[in-house]
Amino acid sequence: MALELTDGNFEELVMKSDKPVLVDFWAVWCGPCRMVGPIVEELAKEYEGKAVIGKVDVDNNPGVSARFGIRNIPTILFIKNGEVVDKQVGAVPKNVLAGKLDSIM
């Protein structure tokens, strides 16, 4: 299951992670986010132990969202060694996200 990332735990779970991280910025009211959500959950199972997969609810965590300048959702950031190395805005098929994650492994 994807981790619930918040303003409070983001630094520890994402920025200090020794594994690649996929972060899904989403909101309950966002239609495309509901399309991407199940894909993110599948990736969380498939990459368990190899990568950190998490979700940030932008409505409840404005600090993290502002820090990365999130203006459109869903936005998915790929973070390695505390730096954003790739980004995907909008709903895309699972193979696109898996490919981007694989490229930073």
C-alpha positions in Angstrom: 0.0 0.0 0.0 1.2 3.5 -0.8 2.4 5.5 2.1 0.4 8.5 3.3 2.8 11.4 3.1 2.2 14.6 5.0 3.9 17.9 5.7 5.1 16.3 8.9 6.7 13.0 7.6 7.8 14.0 4.1 11.3 15.0 5.0 12.0 11.7 6.8 10.2 9.3 4.4 11.1 10.9 1.1 14.0 13.3 1.2 16.1 11.1 3.4 15.2 7.8 1.7 18.0 5.7 0.4 15.6 4.2 -2.2 14.0 5.9 -5.3 10.7 7.6 -4.4 7.5 8.1 -6.4 5.2 10.7 -4.9 1.7 11.2 -6.2 0.2 14.6 -5.4 -3.6 14.2 -5.5 -7.0 15.3 -4.1 -10.3 13.6 -3.3 -12.2 15.8 -5.7 -9.8 15.3 -8.7 -11.2 12.9 -11.4 -7.9 12.1 -13.1 -6.4 11.5 -9.6 -8.9 8.7 -9.1 -7.7 7.1 -12.3 -4.0 7.2 -11.3 -4.7 6.1 -7.6 -5.1 2.4 -8.3 -2.0 2.4 -10.6 0.0 4.0 -7.8 -1.3 1.3 -5.4 -0.3 -1.5 -7.8 3.2 0.0 -8.1 3.5 0.2 -4.3 3.0 -3.6 -4.2 5.2 -4.4 -7.1 8.1 -2.2 -5.9 7.9 -3.0 -2.2 11.3 -3.1 -0.7 12.9 -1.6 -3.9 11.3 1.9 -3.9 9.2 4.1 -1.7 5.7 4.9 -3.2 3.6 7.5 -1.5 0.7 9.9 -1.9 0.3 13.5 -0.8 -3.2 14.9 -0.4 -2.7 18.5 -1.6 -5.7 19.8 0.4 -4.4 18.6 3.7 -0.6 19.2 3.1 -0.2 22.6 1.6 3.5 22.9 2.8 4.9 20.0 0.7 2.7 21.0 -2.3 4.0 24.6 -2.2 7.6 23.5 -1.7 7.5 21.6 -5.0 5.3 24.2 -6.8 2.4 21.8 -7.4 -0.2 23.6 -9.5 -1.9 20.8 -11.4 -2.9 17.4 -10.1 -2.3 14.6 -10.4 1.5 15.4 -10.4 3.9 12.6 -9.8 7.4 13.4 -8.8 10.3 10.9 -9.0 12.9 11.6 -6.3 16.3 10.1 -5.8 18.8 11.0 -3.2 16.6 13.9 -2.1 16.4 15.5 -5.5 13.5 15.6 -8.1 14.8 13.7 -11.1 11.6 13.3 -13.1 8.0 14.5 -13.2 4.7 13.5 -14.7 1.7 15.8 -14.8 -1.7 14.3 -15.6 -3.1 10.8 -15.8 -0.9 8.3 -17.8 -0.9 4.5 -18.2 0.9 2.3 -15.6 3.8 1.4 -18.0 4.8 5.1 -18.3 5.1 5.5 -14.5 6.9 2.1 -14.1 9.3 3.0 -16.9 10.2 6.3 -15.2 10.6 4.5 -11.9 12.8 1.8 -13.4 15.0 4.4 -15.0 16.0 5.8 -11.6 16.5 2.4 -9.9 
